[in-house]
């Protein structure tokens, strides 16, 4: 997972971090990058990642499955649901098979907006997308959903009179219950027209060995991380129409015909779902 050669990355030749970045504190996006085998991370991120790998040695299978299900969701949205505008909230660091790359392989005219509030993510994404006419990145906070969707750069790219596909992939489990993840989804969807969709990937309690320790490692290292039940995730989508097969294990959500997923228990730790606004 590398950025353009001329941007400031955690892995550049001099090891220089972007300005105003506190590298002593772990960051969700960079921990995820480390677990994916990327190099845009710092020592503090690797400490948290190593703690997770200690209790979930096959965690890389889970993060790889997350990327794969996101690609399948994008294809479904563009091909099956005929959605031509995608907003990836909490997009994380650029990696192979980015949202816009998958979407544009189907239709180069699909509009894509990435939103994040991490300076490393924003630096990478802006450099990557500097010359794009159909893809942009904005600084946005999921905890302020109305403000996020009112960003001028986002409004310039997205037509709010046409269906939008929201991607909340691997971000809701970093919200505490008091932050009301279901309410945030409802507030986001309230601003979008009928026919809009929201895709969710969420870590869940599945009785998998090591899951409690992994949740504790996230909370200790990052200060956030809540594994919920599939029923709790489904409740976040109340008022929307679940697209079959509903809230299911990640490997079971619209698998490709030639998929041969691992049966490792770590793959029970997350669910995926897509829901449509009536």
Number of C-alpha atoms within 10 A of each C-alpha: 13 17 22 13 10 9 16 21 23 20 16 16 8 9 12 11 19 15 9 7 11 11 15 10 12 22 22 23 22 25 27 22 24 22 25 19 13 16 17 27 25 20 13 17 25 19 16 25 25 16 17 24 17 15 17 19 13 16 22 18 17 24 20 13 18 22 19 16 24 24 18 16 24 22 19 16 24 20 14 10 16 14 21 21 25 28 25 21 24 24 25 25 25 20 14 10 13 15 25 24 15 18 25 17 11 14 14 13 15 17 22 26 23 26 26 23 16 20 16 24 24 21 17 22 25 18 16 18 15 11 10 9 11 17 26 23 25 20 18 21 17 22 13 12 19 16 12 19 22 13 14 11 14 22 12 10 18 21 15 14 10 14 22 27 28 24 24 21 23 23 21 27 21 20 15 13 12 6 12 14 22 18 14 18 20 17 14 19 22 12 15 20 16 15 16 24 26 26 22 24 25 26 28 23 17 17 11 15 12 16 20 14 15 22 21 18 23 21 15 12 22 18 13 16 22 20 22 19 17 20 10 12 24 20 13 18 24 14 12 19 14 19 13 12 12 16 24 18 19 24 23 15 19 16 14 12 6 6 8 9 12 12 9 12 16 21 25 19 21 27 28 28 27 26 24 20 19 11
